[in-house]
Amino acid sequence: MIPNRVLICGAGPSLRENIEDLVRLGPFDGIVIATDASIQHLLKRDIIPTVGSCLEDLHQLTKYFVPDIVVEKGHLLEKCWISDRVHSQVRASMKAAQIPFEVAAKVRTIGTSNVGLFSTAIAHLIYKSDEVHYIGMDHCYPADSPPPVPKTDPLYELGFYELLNPITNELCVLNPAHELWREELHENLKLWPKLKIINHSGYGVLYGDQIKWQPLKDLHDWKESYL
């Protein structure tokens, strides 16, 4: 395993749609960080993350650590990196699933609203990674699963917006939370000039000078994606 190469798995729709590709490619040659919502999806396919990550202070996040598959196989994770604000009930559910947790103290200086960026900071600041891979970081609504508000509704203009991905010519529909994540990511990349990201997600608008877009389905093996 190459410890400074990190794969971060989010729980966007492309994780579930491309899970067969993830299985087909076999073990990732590096550290795998699974965001809280993605852990159960990976474990169901016998993909064992190295560590998990959890950012939010909502007690509702306990739902990600109580499924039978997480309780059964949670002990296989080395730990779950958490923020200071993770709710006590969520910590208790991790403990019940035999997942040790540790506050990611080195990430405290990074202000973030998103577990994906929190995980990226963990990869770069804790694991000293300059090569991060994303899967399931779609952060938009796919064409066959549009937002719950129709375009004709006045609320659409208030809560959603459209952005063209010039690489794929894909028109993406996002909400303000997704745009905040994207802006935060690009601001942090200015602070981390050596960090390169390869985005294997199936949808989305994560691209730029430091972000290479490469759908997982296009890979024959992981070596094709390594920098």
Secondary structure, 3 states (H helix, E strand, C coil): CCCCEEEEECCCHHHHHCHHHHHHHCCCCCEEEEEHHHHHHHHHCCCCCCEEEECCCCHHHHHHCCCHHHHHHHHHCCEEEECCCCCHHHHHHHHHCCCCEEECHHHCCCCCCCHHHHHHHHHHHHCCCCEEEEECCCCCECCCCCCCCCCCCHHHHHHCEEEEECCCCEEEEECHHHHHHHHHHHHHHHHCCCCEEEECCCCCCCCECCEEECCHHHCCCHHHHCC
